[in-house]
Amino acid sequence: LALAAVAALASPASTQIFSEDFSSGTPPTGWTVVDVAASGVAGWIPGILDPYSGMDHTDWAFHDYDYVLPANTIMVSPVIDFSTVSGASLSFLTETEWAEWMLHHPYSLSDGVSTAEVSTDGGATWTVVWTDDVLLDFTPVTRTVDISAYDGMPNVQIGFRYTGFDAHAWWLDDVLIDGAGGPSYSIAGLAGGGTATLTVAGATPGGPV
């Protein structure tokens, strides 16, 4: 029983590291929208009552299509500290209109692409971690992406990039990052009658251990 109790310490519980529901507007405080194409396109804006589906998206982030200006627009999160995080995952609620105007669609009519990306250098470079492959319009779905490759990094930013000309419309909500945060523990030399070594990683000065 004692061994089982000690072993349970080795895996910190999953915890929510970051969340955004866009209820305060788009972009929310701490987020930025970058017009990479410098085309002047409206980019990411607060959601509205969708006139086509009738769905209320007023608390979502929204990127509409533009048939005059090309778009390459990325909505960037604040810096998130993954220093003490393990097993990080990103999830978000996404919905697309005019999916057939996306590049991947088998009957594609345009060049639209939606991606989730990660930067660790202040947005100088980005790595794509998810590309939308939706085929149906007006179908909200939660996507979950493994971003554990960024565990231990202190300066992680998440970006949602829309690209396309006269392409699709994209709705986004409920961005969550989960992982095992806080201290983690390992034990060496555990044997009957012996002395074991407990190692604590990820603790901060003055914080709980």
URWO-V223654 format. One record per helix or strand of 2 or more residues. SS is the DSSP state (A for helix, B for strand). FROM is the first residue (numbers start at 1). TO is the last residue. If there is no record, write none. Layout:
# URWO-V223654
((SS,FROM,TO) (SS,FROM,TO))
This chain:
# URWO-V223654
((A,2,8) (B,14,20) (B,32,35) (B,44,46) (B,61,63) (B,71,76) (B,86,97) (A,99,101) (B,112,119) (B,127,131) (B,141,146) (A,148,150) (B,156,164) (B,169,180) (B,184,188) (B,197,201))
